[in-house]
Amino acid sequence: DRYQRRVHGGQAERSSVSDEALKLLLQQKQDLTFQIQKYDENIEKTKKGEHDLALISQSTKVQCHLRPNSGKGCVELVLRSTNNTVIKATIITAEFLFGSNESCMVYSAEPSDTIIATFAPDKDVTTELHIQALVGYKMSDYYHVFELDYKLPKFSMYVPVKDFQKEPESSVQFRVNERVNRVAMWLNNSFNVGHKVDRQNSLDARFVSLRNSLLLAIHMTPDNGGQLTIRVNNMEVAGEIIQDLCSFLQLQELESVADFPQEFEEFKKVLMKVDEYNAVRLKLTAEMADSSQLVKALVIKAEDARILNDMKLMKKMYGQLHDVNGELIGEYKKRATNHNELLSALKEVNAMIQKAARLRIGPAKTKVITECRNSIKSNNIHSLFKIIRLGHLN
């Protein structure tokens, strides 16, 4: 009986799933039939010369392009329709672009042939934009949905400029065995520009970030097979550019020479803090060990006084024990605070090592991480800076 109930239960479940699938297919059939009917009606009206505002020309297109807005510190996605049509609204779906939301909608109270969506990514990310635009005539109650995809360049928040008043003092240099034209192709793909190589077969591009006005210069010459210099006062940005360039060129290994004086100076201060926190930690540990021994001695003396029925001495010992215990609690709080500050400083050290590693690719990247950690263990600060600059110790 139990087996039969199980069989009947499984059959009922499968029957329920089949019914749901059948309902879904019937609904799809009705929708498609309705669409075909509407298409047939539109064809007949067109043949008779009747004009329906719900109809738009088959050659109607929606074009889109990206443009920077320096005044607002953002980039604008401009959608434009053809054949005297208007765009009522657009829905843009993308990852990593709208914070916790996956999409945004832009609605026009007075539709025109152009609609603009603005966004300012917090980080340099490349993502696919799926765009749905409602297109029709101005007086129409019906709109056609146009769907198109647009790839947002990784460094879309950087605006090309002709020159700087002052060049960034930080830089990273490396050699790529590639033609300058190939690097120009990457530049045009990742920065949304149309850069051309000059007659000397060299590349010289300058940008300003819409996010924080950060200056960025990229220079390449055909010397030594392809010498490339990135000037920017931010190691993290330089690392992102190198990673994206190597991904585009499909490079498996890359070594570089880094010079970021401002960040190196800040890093030196962090390392000094680590030394200070370690010294304080050792001192506090020694003091707590001494206090722990004193606690043991006081407990024994208090217990001896109790056994000897010397209440006065026992109260005195427990009073001292209470004071020492309070001091121990205070020392523990100091040690806990020092420990948290030490962890925070060590996180900054690890972040610097990761930033230095991202200036390299492949085995050179792994080597930087390994040698930096070995230098920290041996407390060799001089070699640590040498590894971050050159990528190796020897």
C-alpha positions in Angstrom: 0.0 0.0 0.0 2.8 2.4 0.9 4.5 1.7 -2.5 1.3 2.3 -4.4 0.7 5.6 -2.6 4.2 6.6 -3.4 3.7 5.7 -7.1 0.4 7.6 -7.3 1.9 10.6 -5.5 4.8 10.7 -8.1 2.3 10.4 -11.0 0.2 13.2 -9.6 3.2 15.5 -9.2 4.3 14.8 -12.8 0.8 15.4 -14.0 0.8 18.8 -12.2 4.1 19.8 -13.8 2.7 18.8 -17.2 -0.4 20.9 -16.8 1.7 23.9 -15.8 3.9 23.5 -18.9 0.8 23.1 -21.1 -0.8 26.3 -19.8 2.5 28.2 -20.4 2.7 26.9 -24.0 -1.0 27.8 -24.7 -0.4 31.3 -23.3 2.7 31.7 -25.6 0.6 30.5 -28.5 -2.1 33.0 -27.8 0.4 35.9 -27.6 2.1 34.9 -30.9 -1.3 34.5 -32.6 -2.2 38.0 -31.4 1.1 39.4 -32.7 0.7 37.7 -36.1 -2.9 39.1 -36.3 -1.6 42.6 -35.6 1.1 42.3 -38.2 -1.4 41.2 -40.8 -3.7 44.1 -40.0 -0.7 46.6 -40.3 0.3 45.1 -43.6 -3.3 45.5 -45.0 -3.4 49.1 -43.7 -0.1 49.9 -45.4 -1.3 48.4 -48.7 -4.4 50.6 -48.5 -2.3 53.7 -47.9 -3.8 54.2 -44.4 -1.5 55.9 -41.8 -1.4 54.4 -38.4 0.4 56.3 -35.7 1.3 52.9 -34.0 3.3 52.0 -37.1 6.9 53.1 -37.6 9.1 52.6 -40.6 11.0 49.3 -40.8 14.2 51.3 -41.3 13.9 53.1 -37.9 17.0 52.6 -35.8 18.1 53.6 -32.3 21.7 54.7 -32.2 23.8 55.1 -29.0 27.1 56.6 -28.0 28.9 57.6 -24.8 30.0 61.1 -24.0 31.7 62.6 -20.9 30.1 65.4 -18.9 32.9 67.2 -17.1 30.5 69.7 -15.4 28.6 66.9 -13.6 31.5 64.5 -13.2 29.7 61.7 -15.0 29.3 60.0 -18.4 26.2 60.2 -20.5 24.7 57.5 -22.7 23.0 59.2 -25.5 20.2 57.4 -27.4 18.9 58.8 -30.7 16.1 57.5 -32.9 15.7 58.0 -36.7 12.8 58.7 -39.1 11.1 61.5 -37.0 10.3 59.1 -34.1 10.7 59.9 -30.4 12.0 57.9 -27.5 9.5 57.9 -24.6 11.6 56.0 -22.1 14.6 53.6 -21.8 15.5 50.9 -19.3 19.2 50.0 -18.9 20.2 46.8 -17.2 23.8 46.2 -16.2 26.0 44.8 -13.4 28.2 46.8 -11.1 26.9 50.1 -12.4 23.9 51.1 -10.3 25.0 50.1 -6.9 22.6 47.6 -5.3 20.2 47.9 -8.2 20.6 46.1 -11.5 18.8 48.5 -13.7 17.6 52.1 -14.1 14.8 53.7 -16.1 14.9 57.1 -17.7 11.6 58.7 -18.6 11.0 61.8 -20.7 8.0 64.0 -19.9 8.2 65.6 -23.4 9.6 62.9 -25.7 12.1 63.8 -28.4 14.3 61.8 -30.7 17.0 61.9 -28.0 17.1 60.6 -24.5 20.1 60.7 -22.1 21.0 58.4 -19.2 23.8 59.5 -16.9 25.9 57.4 -14.5 29.2 57.7 -12.6 30.7 54.3 -11.7 32.5 54.2 -8.4 35.2 51.9 -9.8 36.7 51.3 -13.2 34.6 48.3 -14.5 33.7 47.1 -17.9 30.1 45.8 -18.2 27.5 45.0 -20.8 24.6 47.4 -21.0 21.3 45.9 -22.1 19.2 48.7 -23.4 15.4 48.7 -24.0 14.0 51.9 -25.7 10.3 52.7 -26.2 10.1 54.3 -29.7 7.1 55.7 -31.5 5.6 58.8 -33.0 4.8 61.9 -30.8 1.0 61.5 -30.8 1.0 57.8 -30.7 -0.4 55.8 -27.7 1.7 52.7 -28.7 5.4 52.3 -28.7 7.8 49.8 -30.1 10.5 48.2 -27.9 14.0 48.4 -29.4 16.6 46.2 -27.7 20.3 46.8 -28.1 23.6 46.0 -26.2 26.4 48.4 -25.5 29.7 47.6 -23.9 30.8 50.2 -21.4 34.6 50.8 -21.6 36.5 50.0 -18.4 38.0 53.5 -18.2 35.0 55.5 -19.4 35.4 58.0 -16.6 38.6 59.3 -18.0 38.4 62.3 -20.4 41.1 62.9 -23.0 43.0 66.2 -22.7 45.8 67.8 -24.8 48.2 68.7 -22.0 48.8 69.0 -18.3 50.0 72.0 -16.4 52.2 69.6 -14.4 53.0 66.0 -15.2 52.2 63.3 -12.5 55.4 62.6 -10.5 54.7 58.9 -10.1 55.2 56.4 -12.9 55.6 52.7 -13.9 57.7 51.6 -16.9 57.8 48.3 -18.7 58.5 46.7 -22.0 55.9 45.1 -24.2 56.8 43.2 -27.3 54.0 44.6 -29.3 53.4 47.2 -32.1 52.3 50.7 -31.0 49.2 50.3 -33.1 48.1 47.3 -31.0 48.4 49.4 -27.8 46.4 52.2 -29.6 43.7 49.7 -30.3 43.5 48.8 -26.6 43.4 52.5 -25.7 40.5 53.1 -28.0 38.7 50.1 -26.7 39.1 50.7 -23.0 39.0 54.6 -22.9 36.3 55.3 -25.4 38.6 57.5 -27.6 39.7 57.5 -31.2 43.4 57.9 -30.6 45.8 57.7 -33.6 49.5 56.9 -33.7 51.7 59.8 -34.8 54.3 59.8 -37.6 57.1 58.9 -35.3 55.2 55.7 -34.5 54.8 56.7 -30.9 51.7 57.0 -28.7 51.1 59.9 -26.3 47.7 60.1 -24.5 46.6 62.2 -21.6 43.4 61.9 -19.5 41.7 63.5 -16.5 39.4 61.4 -14.3 35.8 62.7 -14.0 35.7 60.9 -10.6 38.5 62.7 -8.7 40.4 64.8 -11.3 43.3 62.3 -11.3 45.8 63.0 -14.1 46.9 60.0 -16.3 49.4 60.0 -19.1 50.3 57.0 -21.3 53.3 57.2 -23.5 54.8 54.5 -25.8 57.7 54.4 -28.2 59.0 51.5 -30.4 62.3 51.5 -28.5 63.5 48.1 -27.1 60.6 46.4 -28.9 58.0 48.7 -27.3 58.7 50.8 -24.2 55.6 52.0 -22.3 55.3 54.5 -19.5 52.2 55.1 -17.4 52.3 58.3 -15.3 49.6 58.5 -12.6 49.8 59.3 -8.8 47.9 56.2 -7.9 49.4 52.7 -7.8 45.9 51.1 -7.8 44.9 52.8 -11.0 48.3 52.0 -12.6 47.7 48.3 -11.7 44.2 48.3 -13.2 45.5 49.7 -16.4 48.4 47.2 -16.7 46.0 44.3 -15.9 43.6 45.4 -18.6 46.3 46.0 -21.2 47.9 42.6 -20.6 44.5 40.9 -20.8 43.9 42.7 -24.2 47.3 41.8 -25.5 47.2 38.3 -24.0 50.5 38.7 -22.2 51.5 35.9 -19.9 54.4 37.6 -18.1 55.3 41.3 -17.5 58.0 42.9 -15.4 57.9 46.6 -14.5 59.8 49.3 -12.7 57.6 51.4 -10.3 58.3 54.8 -8.8 55.5 56.2 -6.6 57.3 58.5 -4.1 54.2 59.8 -2.3 52.8 56.4 -1.7 56.2 55.0 -0.8 56.5 57.7 1.8 53.1 56.9 3.2 54.0 53.2 3.2 57.2 54.0 5.2 55.0 55.6 7.9 52.8 52.6 8.0 55.8 50.3 8.5 57.0 52.5 11.4 53.6 52.2 13.0 53.8 48.4 12.7 57.2 48.5 14.5 55.7 50.8 17.2 52.6 48.6 17.7 54.8 45.4 17.9 57.0 47.1 20.6 54.0 48.1 22.6 52.5 44.6 22.3 55.7 43.0 23.6 55.9 45.5 26.5 52.2 45.0 27.4 52.6 41.2 27.3 55.6 41.4 29.7 53.7 43.7 32.1 50.6 41.4 32.1 52.9 38.4 32.8 54.3 40.2 35.8 50.8 41.2 37.0 49.6 37.6 36.6 52.4 36.3 38.8 51.5 39.0 41.4 47.9 37.8 41.3 48.9 34.3 42.0 51.1 35.4 45.0 48.2 37.5 46.4 45.7 34.7 46.1 48.1 32.4 48.0 48.7 34.9 50.8 45.0 35.7 51.2 44.2 32.0 51.4 47.0 31.5 54.0 45.6 34.4 56.1 42.1 32.8 55.9 43.4 29.5 57.1 45.3 31.2 60.0 42.1 33.1 60.7 43.9 36.5 60.2 41.0 38.4 58.8 42.8 41.7 58.8 45.6 40.4 56.6 43.1 38.5 54.4 41.2 41.7 53.7 44.4 43.5 52.9 45.5 40.8 50.4 42.1 40.7 48.7 42.1 44.6 48.5 45.5 44.5 46.7 44.2 41.6 44.5 41.2 43.8 43.5 43.5 46.7 42.6 45.8 44.4 40.5 42.8 42.8 38.8 41.6 46.3 37.8 45.0 47.1 36.4 45.0 43.8 34.5 41.6 44.7 32.9 43.0 48.1 31.9 46.1 46.6 30.4 44.0 44.1 28.5 41.9 46.9 27.0 45.1 48.7 26.0 46.4 45.4 24.5 43.2 44.8 22.6 43.2 48.4 21.2 46.9 48.0 20.2 46.1 44.6 18.6 43.3 46.1 16.4 45.5 49.0 15.3 48.3 46.6 14.5 45.9 44.5 12.4 44.7 47.6 10.6 48.3 48.6 9.8 49.2 45.1 8.6 46.1 45.2 6.3 47.6 48.4 4.8 51.0 46.6 4.3 49.2 43.7 2.6 47.3 46.1 0.4 50.6 47.7 -0.7 52.0 44.3 -1.6 48.9 43.5 -3.6 49.1 46.9 -5.4 52.8 46.2 -6.2 52.0 42.7 -7.5 49.3 44.1 -9.8 52.0 46.1 -11.6 53.3 42.8 -12.9 51.9 39.7 -14.6 52.5 35.9 -14.3 55.6 34.6 -12.5 56.8 38.2 -11.9 53.7 38.9 -9.9 54.0 35.8 -7.7 57.7 36.6 -7.1 56.9 40.1 -5.8 54.4 38.7 -3.3 56.7 36.0 -2.0 59.8 38.2 -1.7 57.9 41.0 0.0 56.5 38.7 2.6 60.0 37.2 3.2 61.4 40.7 3.7 58.7 41.5 6.2 59.4 38.3 8.2 63.1 39.2 8.3 62.3 42.9 9.1 64.4 44.0 6.1 62.6 47.3 5.2 65.2 48.4 2.6 64.9 45.2 0.6 61.1 45.5 0.8 61.1 48.9 -1.0 63.6 47.6 -3.6 61.2 44.7 -4.4 58.2 47.0 -4.8 60.2 49.3 -7.1 62.0 46.7 -9.3 59.9 43.6 -8.8 62.8 41.5 -7.5 65.6 41.7 -4.9 68.6 40.7 -7.0 
